[in-house]
Amino acid sequence: MNHATVIVNITHPRDADLQKKSLWFSEQPGITLLTSSPKSLAGGAEEPPYPILHITRKGIYLEAGDHPLHFHPSMALLRVMQILRGEGDRFLEAVDLRAGDVFLDATLGLGTDALVAAAQVGAQGKVMGIEHSPILAALVKDGLRTLAQGDCPRVQNPDKAKAWQVLAEAAQRIEVLWGDHLELLSGYPTAFADVVYFDPMFRHTREKSASIRPLHEVANSGSLQGETVAEACRVAKRRVVLKERKASREFSRLGFEIQEGGNYSHVDYGIIHKEGAGS
């Protein structure tokens, strides 16, 4: 199991709320927090030996590499706004989620697709997200908890305000799990979830996005294994979905049928339909 050692930097050490937040992170599975004074983190000739978790009054972010990593539902917000306007979403077309479904995201990452899925399955549905990196799992779990409590920015645009409300409700339906997806999938009963989803896209992410770049420092960059896909097929009632870069050989290697559409997109979705479950 992949454990993480992280240096914690509390910007206002006497702030009780920040101290509680630090304690919460220290209690998350798979994480060892090392305390360090701000002086020891600043101006050093050598890079810190571990990622630094900065706990501030304005939010929490992880310093991994040259860019900060923090939870923010930016792309999910834009996509939910488009969905509310009646526009299509390729991810939702691929996973074909219905009200009340159980959706299992086996590569949670920053949780963008999980949020969109949670909005789609509605109040009676459930989303479970498996993340291999313990610090990334904790960061997203904390962000979802904050979002679920209604901690949203005040906006004048009614469409954006509605989208924030939808995301706050959706965040309440997401359960974040830390661990290896093969191991966790193997523990679920057959036909446990309606849809199982894989998005190992950060393995191929171009160095253009400052928000995604730090994922390479903390996330699992390994290839998806056939044994894992087989377990996903057992656990899924209707379909298993894989998101990969366009023209990826992973689709054929793992037995996925590429969904038509998205001619101008740099990604494709592959689907394995379960027998007797329809399309």
DOZASE-521792 format. One line per field, with one value per residue (C-alpha): x, z, y; residue number from 1; residue in one letter. Coordinates in nm, 4 decimals, m for minus. Example, Ala and Ser with C-alpha at 12.3 -4.5 7.8 and 13.67 -1.06 7.14 Angstrom:
// residues 2
east: c(1.2300:1.3670)
up: c(0.7800:0.7140)
north: c(m0.4500:m0.1060)
k: c(1:2)
r: c(a:s)
This chain:
// residues 279
east: c(0.0000:0.1269:0.1848:0.2831:0.5036:0.4096:0.5436:0.2638:0.2931:0.0221:0.0446:m0.1175:m0.0127:m0.2339:m0.5496:m0.7670:m0.9533:m0.6306:m0.4998:m0.8170:m0.7679:m0.4085:m0.5239:m0.7870:m0.5245:m0.2980:m0.5800:m0.6351:m0.5126:m0.1784:m0.0452:0.2416:0.2567:0.5871:0.5708:0.8131:0.8504:0.7999:1.1652:1.2895:1.0754:1.1829:1.5037:1.6610:1.9251:1.7755:1.4213:1.2163:1.2450:0.8661:0.5623:0.4431:0.0794:0.0039:m0.2938:m0.3989:m0.6991:m0.7674:m0.7565:m0.5368:m0.2907:m0.0162:0.3217:0.4524:0.7088:0.6945:0.3190:0.0575:m0.2124:m0.5494:m0.9055:m1.1334:m1.4339:m1.3538:m1.4126:m1.7018:m1.8643:m1.8369:m1.9664:m2.2631:m2.3519:m2.3502:m2.5580:m2.8136:m2.8389:m2.9224:m2.5838:m2.4274:m2.1401:m1.9304:m1.8503:m2.2204:m2.2944:m2.0246:m2.1217:m2.4988:m2.5820:m2.9408:m3.1110:m3.0371:m2.7311:m2.4184:m2.1113:m1.7619:m1.4771:m1.1696:m0.9204:m1.0605:m0.7840:m0.9175:m1.2762:m1.4078:m1.5875:m1.7082:m1.8809:m2.0516:m2.1568:m2.2929:m2.5021:m2.6393:m2.7364:m2.9382:m3.0304:m3.0985:m2.7719:m2.4185:m2.0662:m1.7567:m1.4089:m1.0922:m0.7634:m0.4225:m0.2425:m0.3318:m0.2515:m0.4510:m0.7415:m0.7321:m0.7060:m1.0107:m1.2055:m1.1467:m1.2469:m1.5668:m1.6555:m1.6119:m1.8146:m2.0905:m2.1222:m2.2200:m1.8913:m1.9355:m1.8358:m2.1042:m2.1752:m2.4163:m2.4667:m2.7807:m2.6648:m2.3339:m2.5066:m2.7354:m2.4372:m2.2610:m2.5744:m2.5916:m2.2235:m2.2669:m2.5491:m2.3526:m2.0497:m2.2602:m2.3053:m1.9363:m1.7416:m1.3637:m1.1638:m0.7867:m0.6225:m0.5298:m0.8246:m0.7641:m0.7586:m1.0717:m1.2604:m1.1844:m1.3613:m1.6914:m1.9716:m2.0665:m2.2878:m2.2267:m2.2146:m2.4048:m2.0969:m1.7226:m1.5027:m1.1296:m0.9538:m0.5751:m0.5331:m0.2735:m0.0172:m0.0157:m0.1003:0.0874:0.2869:0.0418:m0.1845:m0.0432:m0.3391:m0.2734:0.1075:0.1536:m0.0508:0.2579:0.4332:0.1749:m0.0536:m0.0186:0.1270:0.1063:m0.0792:m0.4226:m0.3977:m0.6169:m0.6831:m0.8232:m1.0525:m1.1726:m1.2645:m1.4408:m1.6466:m1.7495:m1.8444:m2.0332:m2.3961:m2.4165:m2.0812:m1.7157:m1.5833:m1.2260:m1.1145:m0.7860:m0.6080:m0.7243:m0.5621:m0.4449:m0.3617:m0.5007:m0.8535:m0.7655:m0.5206:m0.7853:m1.0848:m1.2789:m1.4966:m1.4355:m1.7455:m1.8191:m1.8063:m1.5645:m1.3859:m1.2327:m1.1426:m0.8008:m0.9632:m1.1875:m1.4082:m1.4047:m1.6928:m1.7317:m2.1025:m2.2228:m2.4230:m2.7960:m2.7549:m2.8395:m2.6307)
up: c(0.0000:m0.0912:0.2167:0.2130:0.4335:0.4189:0.5906:0.7359:0.7506:0.9484:0.8549:1.1825:1.4405:1.7152:1.5037:1.6621:1.3380:1.1476:1.4250:1.3985:1.0247:1.0721:1.3235:1.0775:0.8070:1.0525:1.1227:0.7575:0.6610:0.4899:0.5864:0.8159:0.8919:0.9894:1.1577:1.0465:1.1200:0.8382:0.8782:0.7949:0.4794:0.3424:0.1671:0.1872:m0.0638:m0.1126:m0.1949:0.0962:0.1113:0.1120:m0.0255:0.1958:0.3031:0.3629:0.5913:0.5668:0.6486:0.2763:0.2066:0.1885:m0.0827:m0.1416:m0.2620:m0.4803:m0.7381:m0.8793:m0.8587:m0.5808:m0.5894:m0.4363:m0.4627:m0.6701:m0.8752:m1.1574:m1.4573:m1.2818:m1.2284:m1.5960:m1.7043:m1.4660:m1.5978:m1.9513:m1.8470:m1.6780:m2.0060:m2.1830:m2.3488:m2.3864:m2.1843:m2.3391:m2.0026:m1.9147:m2.2580:m2.2036:m1.8513:m1.9183:m1.5541:m1.4314:m1.1225:m0.8224:m0.9755:m0.7879:m0.9698:m0.8818:m0.9984:m0.9624:m1.0397:m0.8505:m0.9023:m0.8231:m0.8358:m1.1299:m1.3025:m0.9676:m0.8969:m1.2352:m1.1808:m0.8328:m0.9765:m1.2388:m1.0092:m0.7828:m0.4179:m0.4253:m0.5977:m0.4696:m0.5970:m0.4628:m0.5578:m0.5157:m0.5045:m0.4863:m0.3354:0.0338:0.0411:m0.2761:m0.1352:0.1852:m0.0045:m0.2177:0.0778:0.2711:m0.0285:m0.0802:0.2895:0.2714:m0.0493:0.0955:0.3866:0.1405:0.1486:m0.1998:m0.3360:m0.3650:m0.7301:m0.9100:m1.2126:m1.1384:m1.3612:m1.1786:m0.8398:m0.9341:m1.0482:m0.7158:m0.5344:m0.7465:m0.6740:m0.3000:m0.2960:m0.5185:m0.2876:m0.0097:m0.2183:m0.2783:m0.0624:m0.0971:m0.0471:m0.0309:m0.1639:m0.4606:m0.6975:m0.7742:m0.4057:m0.3291:m0.6368:m0.5395:m0.2090:m0.3612:m0.4386:m0.7972:m0.9650:m0.6743:m0.8864:m1.1979:m1.3661:m1.2954:m1.4419:m1.5058:m1.5976:m1.5826:m1.8038:m1.5897:m1.7079:m2.0420:m1.9360:m2.1384:m1.9372:m2.0156:m1.7151:m1.3903:m1.2035:m1.3319:m1.3405:m0.9662:m1.0015:m1.1505:m0.8176:m0.5977:m0.8160:m0.9405:m1.2924:m1.3546:m1.6477:m1.5963:m1.5664:m1.7330:m1.3973:m1.2663:m1.5675:m1.5180:m1.1566:m1.2711:m1.5168:m1.2332:m1.0053:m1.2711:m1.3556:m1.6863:m1.8116:m1.7487:m1.9004:m1.9747:m2.0608:m2.2484:m2.4971:m2.8556:m3.0537:m2.7327:m2.7639:m2.4151:m2.5538:m2.7693:m2.5148:m2.2425:m2.4586:m2.4725:m2.7637:m2.8460:m2.8281:m3.1451:m3.1377:m3.0062:m3.3392:m3.2187:m2.8722:m2.7605:m2.5567:m2.6255:m2.4097:m2.4311:m2.3087:m2.2093:m2.2069:m1.9734:m2.1372:m2.0930:m1.9504:m2.2717:m2.4202)
north: c(0.0000:0.3460:0.5650:0.9321:1.1462:1.5142:1.8251:2.0391:2.4166:2.5996:2.9661:3.0802:2.8195:2.9619:2.9476:2.6759:2.6013:2.5503:2.3285:2.1159:2.0909:1.9753:1.7148:1.5920:1.5399:1.3586:1.1130:1.0219:0.6741:0.6395:0.9835:1.0748:1.4486:1.6066:1.9458:2.2130:2.5811:2.8341:2.9437:2.5957:2.5915:2.9285:3.0153:2.6725:2.5776:2.2337:2.1341:1.9925:1.6113:1.5712:1.7563:2.0434:2.0712:2.4387:2.4972:2.8612:3.0765:3.1102:2.7392:2.4315:2.3433:2.0924:2.2104:1.9299:2.0250:2.3767:2.4338:2.4203:2.1547:2.2342:2.1127:2.3317:2.2173:2.4598:2.2318:2.0565:2.3970:2.4876:2.1489:2.1586:2.5050:2.3650:2.0632:2.2878:2.4805:2.1553:2.1067:1.7627:1.6178:1.3418:1.1877:1.1547:1.0126:0.7482:0.6430:0.6628:0.7323:0.7306:0.8651:0.6432:0.4755:0.3732:0.5026:0.3819:0.6061:0.3862:0.6671:0.9653:1.2213:1.5692:1.4440:1.6474:1.3596:1.2250:1.5575:1.5592:1.1972:1.2756:1.5568:1.3184:1.0272:1.2562:1.2378:0.8619:0.7800:0.7380:0.7951:0.6211:0.7395:0.5327:0.7230:0.5561:0.8556:0.9021:1.2741:1.3396:1.1376:1.3432:1.6724:1.5907:1.4505:1.7726:1.9834:1.7851:1.8161:2.1928:2.2144:1.9935:2.2358:2.5064:2.6949:2.8398:3.1806:3.4460:3.5082:3.7391:3.5157:3.3062:3.0192:2.9983:3.0262:2.7356:2.5288:2.5880:2.4725:2.1570:2.0824:2.1397:1.8848:1.6464:1.6599:1.5086:1.1925:1.1187:0.8768:0.9020:0.5831:0.5525:0.2396:0.0251:m0.0034:m0.3715:m0.4586:m0.2568:m0.3760:m0.7360:m0.6781:m0.5663:m0.8130:m0.8917:m0.6275:m0.3898:m0.0727:0.0248:0.1752:0.1492:0.4206:0.4623:0.7850:0.7368:1.0438:1.2198:0.9647:1.1489:1.5023:1.7620:2.0129:2.2945:2.2998:2.4335:2.2836:1.9314:1.9295:1.8590:1.5397:1.3787:1.4280:1.2526:1.0398:0.6830:0.6863:0.3117:0.1581:0.0061:m0.3713:m0.6321:m0.7977:m0.4699:m0.4331:m0.7911:m0.7129:m0.3963:m0.6021:m0.8308:m0.5409:m0.3397:m0.4115:m0.2236:m0.1015:m0.0255:0.2968:0.4045:0.7573:0.7803:1.0010:0.9726:0.6916:0.5241:0.1559:0.1024:0.0597:m0.2412:m0.3826:m0.3858:m0.4803:m0.1518:m0.0421:0.3247:0.5426:0.7353:1.1146:1.3721:1.4200:1.7454:1.6228:1.4980:1.2176:0.9197:0.7005:0.3240:0.1070:m0.2563:m0.3390:m0.6096:m0.8881:m0.8484:m0.4973:m0.3175:m0.0389)
k: c(1:2:3:4:5:6:7:8:9:10:11:12:13:14:15:16:17:18:19:20:21:22:23:24:25:26:27:28:29:30:31:32:33:34:35:36:37:38:39:40:41:42:43:44:45:46:47:48:49:50:51:52:53:54:55:56:57:58:59:60:61:62:63:64:65:66:67:68:69:70:71:72:73:74:75:76:77:78:79:80:81:82:83:84:85:86:87:88:89:90:91:92:93:94:95:96:97:98:99:100:101:102:103:104:105:106:107:108:109:110:111:112:113:114:115:116:117:118:119:120:121:122:123:124:125:126:127:128:129:130:131:132:133:134:135:136:137:138:139:140:141:142:143:144:145:146:147:148:149:150:151:152:153:154:155:156:157:158:159:160:161:162:163:164:165:166:167:168:169:170:171:172:173:174:175:176:177:178:179:180:181:182:183:184:185:186:187:188:189:190:191:192:193:194:195:196:197:198:199:200:201:202:203:204:205:206:207:208:209:210:211:212:213:214:215:216:217:218:219:220:221:222:223:224:225:226:227:228:229:230:231:232:233:234:235:236:237:238:239:240:241:242:243:244:245:246:247:248:249:250:251:252:253:254:255:256:257:258:259:260:261:262:263:264:265:266:267:268:269:270:271:272:273:274:275:276:277:278:279)
r: c(m:n:h:a:t:v:i:v:n:i:t:h:p:r:d:a:d:l:q:k:k:s:l:w:f:s:e:q:p:g:i:t:l:l:t:s:s:p:k:s:l:a:g:g:a:e:e:p:p:y:p:i:l:h:i:t:r:k:g:i:y:l:e:a:g:d:h:p:l:h:f:h:p:s:m:a:l:l:r:v:m:q:i:l:r:g:e:g:d:r:f:l:e:a:v:d:l:r:a:g:d:v:f:l:d:a:t:l:g:l:g:t:d:a:l:v:a:a:a:q:v:g:a:q:g:k:v:m:g:i:e:h:s:p:i:l:a:a:l:v:k:d:g:l:r:t:l:a:q:g:d:c:p:r:v:q:n:p:d:k:a:k:a:w:q:v:l:a:e:a:a:q:r:i:e:v:l:w:g:d:h:l:e:l:l:s:g:y:p:t:a:f:a:d:v:v:y:f:d:p:m:f:r:h:t:r:e:k:s:a:s:i:r:p:l:h:e:v:a:n:s:g:s:l:q:g:e:t:v:a:e:a:c:r:v:a:k:r:r:v:v:l:k:e:r:k:a:s:r:e:f:s:r:l:g:f:e:i:q:e:g:g:n:y:s:h:v:d:y:g:i:i:h:k:e:g:a:g:s)
